[in-house]
Amino acid sequence: MRFNPPPNWPPPPSPEWKPEPGWYPDPAWGPPPDGWRLWTPEPGDDPDAIGPTPPFRPGESAESNGVVGTVLRSRPWLPLGAVVGIVVLVVAIYALMRDDSSNAPVELAAVTLGPVIELTGEFGGPGVVDEESQDVGVVPIDVTLKNNGDRPIRVTSIEVEVMQGDHVEQCHRGGAGPGRITADFTVKLPLVTENYTTRTRLGPTSSPVDFHVGPKDTDRMVITVGPEYQSHLFVELIAFKIALALDDGTRLGLPSVAAATAAETVDMYIGGAQGETSDSLDQHKSRCYSEMGALFDTAVEQTELQTEPLKNLRDAYASTAAKS
């Protein structure tokens, strides 16, 4: 069996990690979603032998709750410093109001952002004969769905409405790189060219999917959203609403998100901004950092969740702007 921690717990030290007898989770992590399976079958295992997690009762040992050495009350699985690092990476957990959702056929058990994962992508552009295959870092949206009904439910498409799509300028005037970055996002946002500038198109777009959750079951899906392609010169700042379309014709809205892509370009921007001094900031740079800060503020104000790379970049630009 493979240990399968719920989305509101930090990730274990490795995919192969398993709890030792007497292990119990930090109470601050909260209970697993109702029906969450803490063990998943591996090849050769009997899937019928795996049951749902028993109810979470704070203060009750794993043994007394019928899950010996697996789940419920445990010491943290990592040293404090490592746990702090994970908490930084797991950037947000959306608090879902569930007063009336328990009677709904499908409900959101949890929605989280992060940490950064690697998608298959390509770097290339003008003057490049063969585009180079390379992983691109992005922040996923991790969605846990609970099916309260007696029949399977199917997510048929992911619907995204872009509210903001802006270039974040490279105010520190860094060096050149590949002309274009692409990545294999779940939802690729169309682009539009206006006044010789290509940006993420505002408005709705959707992407077909085929994701199933069995009756009385809980399962997790991972969604990535980003532009069809972007220039190496700019970080793309996007703010969007997102919803899941189900096979019964209903829509399940998720919290709105603001993100900065791609992670590698964001890191380059942060390094450039942090390297600025009061002496290196001319009038153009100072205005650039301030104007980009206003774009960040707009994205944050109109969304419920923001990715960690966006938060870090916003902080770096604000700190540099304050030096001028």
C-alpha positions as CSV (number, residue, x, y, z in Angstrom):
1,M,0.0,0.0,0.0
2,R,1.1,3.6,-0.6
3,F,0.5,6.3,2.0
4,N,-1.7,9.0,0.5
5,P,-1.7,12.2,2.7
6,P,-4.7,14.5,2.3
7,P,-4.2,17.9,0.5
8,N,-4.3,19.9,3.7
9,W,-1.3,18.1,5.2
10,P,2.3,18.9,4.1
11,P,3.8,16.4,1.7
12,P,5.9,13.6,3.3
13,P,9.7,13.4,2.9
14,S,9.5,11.1,-0.1
15,P,6.9,9.3,-2.1
16,E,8.0,6.0,-0.5
17,W,7.6,7.3,3.1
18,K,5.2,5.3,5.4
19,P,4.2,6.1,9.0
20,E,5.8,4.1,11.8
21,P,3.6,2.6,14.5
22,G,2.6,5.2,17.0
23,W,2.9,8.1,14.5
24,Y,0.2,10.8,14.6
25,P,-0.3,14.0,12.6
26,D,0.2,17.5,14.0
27,P,-3.3,18.7,15.1
28,A,-2.7,22.0,13.3
29,W,-2.9,20.1,10.0
30,G,-6.6,19.4,10.6
31,P,-8.5,16.3,9.7
32,P,-8.5,14.6,6.3
33,P,-11.6,15.3,4.1
34,D,-14.5,13.0,4.8
35,G,-14.0,9.7,3.0
36,W,-10.3,10.4,2.2
37,R,-8.3,7.2,1.7
38,L,-5.0,7.4,3.4
39,W,-3.7,4.3,1.7
40,T,-3.9,3.6,-2.0
41,P,-3.2,0.2,-3.7
42,E,0.0,-0.6,-5.5
43,P,0.3,-3.3,-8.2
44,G,-0.6,-6.6,-6.5
45,D,-2.6,-5.1,-3.7
46,D,-6.3,-5.8,-3.0
47,P,-8.1,-2.4,-3.5
48,D,-11.1,-3.7,-1.6
49,A,-9.0,-4.0,1.5
50,I,-8.6,-0.2,1.7
51,G,-11.4,1.6,3.5
52,P,-12.1,5.3,4.0
53,T,-10.4,7.1,6.9
54,P,-12.4,6.8,10.2
55,P,-13.8,10.1,11.7
56,F,-11.1,12.4,13.0
57,R,-11.4,12.8,16.8
58,P,-8.8,15.2,18.3
59,G,-7.0,13.6,21.3
60,E,-7.8,10.0,20.2
61,S,-4.9,7.8,19.4
62,A,-4.5,6.1,16.0
63,E,-4.8,2.7,17.7
64,S,-8.0,3.5,19.6
65,N,-9.6,4.8,16.4
66,G,-8.9,1.6,14.4
67,V,-6.0,2.9,12.3
68,V,-3.0,1.5,13.9
69,G,0.2,3.4,13.1
70,T,-1.1,5.0,10.0
71,V,-3.0,8.2,10.3
72,L,-4.7,10.1,12.9
73,R,-2.7,11.5,15.8
74,S,0.9,11.7,14.8
75,R,4.1,13.5,15.5
76,P,5.3,15.7,12.5
77,W,7.3,13.5,10.0
78,L,10.0,16.1,9.5
79,P,12.3,18.3,11.6
80,L,10.9,21.7,12.4
81,G,13.0,23.5,9.8
82,A,11.8,21.2,7.1
83,V,8.2,21.6,8.1
84,V,8.6,25.4,8.0
85,G,10.0,25.1,4.5
86,I,7.0,23.0,3.4
87,V,4.5,25.4,4.9
88,V,6.1,28.2,2.9
89,L,5.7,26.1,-0.3
90,V,2.1,25.1,0.3
91,V,1.1,28.6,-0.2
92,A,-2.6,28.7,0.4
93,I,-5.5,26.5,1.6
94,Y,-8.9,27.9,0.6
95,A,-11.3,27.7,3.5
96,L,-14.5,26.2,2.2
97,M,-17.8,26.9,3.9
98,R,-19.6,23.5,4.2
99,D,-22.7,24.3,6.2
100,D,-25.0,23.4,3.3
101,S,-22.6,21.5,1.0
102,S,-22.9,18.2,2.7
103,N,-26.2,17.6,1.0
104,A,-24.9,18.5,-2.5
105,P,-24.0,15.7,-4.8
106,V,-20.5,17.1,-5.3
107,E,-18.5,19.4,-3.0
108,L,-15.1,20.9,-2.8
109,A,-13.2,19.2,0.1
110,A,-10.1,21.4,-0.4
111,V,-8.3,23.7,-2.9
112,T,-4.6,24.4,-2.5
113,L,-1.8,26.1,-4.5
114,G,1.7,24.8,-4.8
115,P,4.4,23.8,-4.5
116,V,6.1,24.4,-7.9
117,I,6.1,21.4,-10.2
118,E,7.8,20.9,-13.6
119,L,5.8,20.6,-16.8
120,T,7.2,19.5,-20.1
121,G,8.0,22.6,-22.2
122,E,10.2,24.1,-24.8
123,F,12.5,27.1,-25.1
124,G,13.0,28.6,-28.5
125,G,12.3,31.6,-30.6
126,P,13.7,33.7,-33.5
127,G,17.0,32.5,-34.7
128,V,16.7,29.1,-33.0
129,V,16.8,26.3,-35.5
130,D,15.5,23.5,-33.1
131,E,13.5,24.3,-30.1
132,E,15.0,22.9,-26.9
133,S,12.9,20.6,-24.8
134,Q,13.1,21.7,-21.2
135,D,10.9,21.5,-18.0
136,V,9.0,24.7,-17.1
137,G,8.2,25.4,-13.4
138,V,4.5,26.2,-12.6
139,V,2.3,26.3,-9.6
140,P,-0.6,23.7,-9.8
141,I,-4.1,24.1,-8.5
142,D,-4.8,21.0,-6.4
143,V,-8.5,20.3,-6.1
144,T,-10.0,17.6,-3.9
145,L,-13.6,16.6,-4.8
146,K,-16.0,14.7,-2.7
147,N,-18.9,12.8,-4.3
148,N,-21.8,12.5,-1.8
149,G,-24.0,10.8,-4.4
150,D,-24.7,7.2,-5.3
151,R,-23.4,7.4,-8.9
152,P,-20.0,8.4,-10.4
153,I,-19.5,12.0,-11.3
154,R,-17.4,13.2,-14.2
155,V,-15.6,16.6,-14.7
156,T,-15.9,17.2,-18.5
157,S,-14.2,20.6,-18.8
158,I,-12.3,23.3,-17.0
159,E,-13.6,26.8,-17.6
160,V,-11.3,29.8,-17.0
161,E,-12.2,33.5,-17.3
162,V,-9.2,35.7,-17.5
163,M,-9.7,39.0,-15.6
164,Q,-6.1,40.4,-16.0
165,G,-3.3,39.5,-18.3
166,D,-0.2,41.7,-18.2
167,H,3.5,41.6,-18.9
168,V,5.7,42.2,-15.8
169,E,8.7,44.1,-17.1
170,Q,12.3,43.2,-16.4
171,C,13.1,46.4,-14.7
172,H,16.7,45.5,-13.9
173,R,17.5,45.1,-17.7
174,G,18.9,41.6,-17.5
175,G,20.5,39.7,-20.3
176,A,18.9,37.9,-23.2
177,G,17.5,34.4,-23.2
178,P,15.3,32.1,-25.4
179,G,12.8,34.1,-27.4
180,R,9.7,32.0,-26.4
181,I,8.7,29.7,-23.6
182,T,5.9,27.1,-23.9
183,A,4.6,24.6,-21.4
184,D,2.0,21.8,-21.5
185,F,-0.6,23.4,-19.3
186,T,-4.0,21.8,-18.6
187,V,-5.6,25.0,-19.7
188,K,-3.7,27.0,-22.3
189,L,-4.8,30.6,-22.4
190,P,-5.1,32.2,-25.9
191,L,-3.1,35.3,-26.8
192,V,-4.0,38.5,-28.6
193,T,-1.8,41.0,-30.3
194,E,-2.6,44.7,-30.0
195,N,-0.3,47.6,-31.0
196,Y,2.5,45.1,-31.7
197,T,2.3,43.7,-28.2
198,T,1.1,40.1,-27.5
199,R,-0.7,39.5,-24.3
200,T,-3.0,36.9,-22.6
201,R,-6.5,37.4,-24.0
202,L,-9.1,38.5,-21.4
203,G,-12.4,36.6,-21.2
204,P,-13.4,33.0,-21.1
205,T,-11.7,29.9,-22.4
206,S,-12.1,26.2,-21.6
207,S,-10.3,22.9,-21.9
208,P,-11.9,19.4,-22.1
209,V,-11.0,16.9,-19.4
210,D,-12.2,13.5,-18.3
211,F,-11.9,13.1,-14.5
212,H,-14.1,10.7,-12.5
213,V,-15.0,10.4,-8.8
214,G,-16.7,7.3,-7.7
215,P,-19.9,7.1,-5.6
216,K,-19.3,8.1,-1.9
217,D,-15.6,8.7,-2.7
218,T,-13.1,11.5,-2.6
219,D,-10.4,12.2,-5.2
220,R,-7.9,14.8,-6.2
221,M,-7.2,16.5,-9.5
222,V,-4.3,18.8,-10.4
223,I,-4.9,21.7,-12.8
224,T,-2.3,24.0,-14.4
225,V,-3.2,27.2,-16.2
226,G,-0.9,29.4,-18.3
227,P,-0.4,31.2,-21.7
228,E,0.0,29.3,-25.0
229,Y,3.5,30.8,-25.0
230,Q,5.3,33.8,-23.6
231,S,8.4,35.9,-24.2
232,H,11.5,35.2,-22.2
233,L,11.7,39.0,-21.6
234,F,8.5,39.1,-19.5
235,V,6.9,37.4,-16.6
236,E,3.2,36.9,-17.4
237,L,0.9,38.1,-14.7
238,I,-2.6,36.5,-14.9
239,A,-5.6,36.7,-12.7
240,F,-8.6,34.4,-13.4
241,K,-11.8,32.8,-12.2
242,I,-12.0,29.0,-12.6
243,A,-14.8,26.5,-12.6
244,L,-15.4,22.8,-13.2
245,A,-18.1,21.7,-15.6
246,L,-19.7,18.4,-14.6
247,D,-21.5,15.8,-16.7
248,D,-24.9,16.6,-15.2
249,G,-24.7,20.1,-16.5
250,T,-23.7,21.8,-13.3
251,R,-20.7,24.0,-12.6
252,L,-18.5,24.0,-9.5
253,G,-16.8,27.3,-8.9
254,L,-13.2,27.4,-7.5
255,P,-11.5,30.3,-5.8
256,S,-10.1,32.9,-8.1
257,V,-6.3,32.8,-8.6
258,A,-3.5,35.2,-9.5
259,A,-0.2,33.7,-10.8
260,A,3.1,34.8,-12.3
261,T,4.7,32.5,-14.9
262,A,7.1,30.9,-15.6
263,A,8.8,30.1,-12.3
264,E,12.3,30.2,-13.8
265,T,11.8,33.7,-15.2
266,V,10.3,34.9,-11.9
267,D,13.4,33.7,-10.1
268,M,15.5,35.7,-12.6
269,Y,13.4,38.8,-12.0
270,I,13.6,38.5,-8.2
271,G,17.4,38.1,-8.4
272,G,17.7,41.2,-10.6
273,A,15.5,43.3,-8.3
274,Q,17.3,42.2,-5.1
275,G,20.6,43.1,-6.7
276,E,19.6,46.8,-7.2
277,T,21.0,49.5,-4.9
278,S,19.9,53.1,-4.4
279,D,22.8,54.1,-6.7
280,S,21.8,51.7,-9.5
281,L,18.2,52.9,-9.6
282,D,17.8,55.6,-12.2
283,Q,14.5,57.4,-13.0
284,H,13.4,54.8,-15.5
285,K,14.0,51.8,-13.2
286,S,12.3,53.5,-10.2
287,R,9.2,54.2,-12.3
288,C,9.2,50.6,-13.7
289,Y,9.3,49.0,-10.3
290,S,6.5,51.3,-9.1
291,E,4.3,50.6,-12.1
292,M,4.8,46.9,-11.9
293,G,3.9,47.0,-8.2
294,A,0.5,48.6,-9.1
295,L,-0.2,45.6,-11.5
296,F,0.6,43.2,-8.7
297,D,-1.8,45.0,-6.3
298,T,-4.6,44.9,-8.9
299,A,-4.1,41.1,-9.3
300,V,-4.1,40.5,-5.6
301,E,-7.1,42.6,-4.8
302,Q,-9.4,40.8,-7.3
303,T,-8.4,37.2,-6.4
304,E,-8.7,34.9,-3.4
305,L,-5.5,32.9,-3.9
306,Q,-2.1,34.0,-5.1
307,T,0.9,31.7,-6.0
308,E,4.1,31.9,-4.0
309,P,6.2,33.0,-7.0
310,L,3.8,36.0,-7.5
311,K,4.0,36.9,-3.8
312,N,7.8,36.7,-3.8
313,L,8.1,38.8,-6.9
314,R,5.7,41.4,-5.6
315,D,7.7,41.7,-2.4
316,A,11.0,41.9,-4.2
317,Y,9.7,44.7,-6.5
318,A,8.2,46.6,-3.5
319,S,11.4,46.4,-1.6
320,T,13.4,47.7,-4.6
321,A,10.9,50.5,-5.3
322,A,11.3,51.6,-1.7
323,K,15.1,52.2,-2.2
324,S,14.5,55.0,-4.7
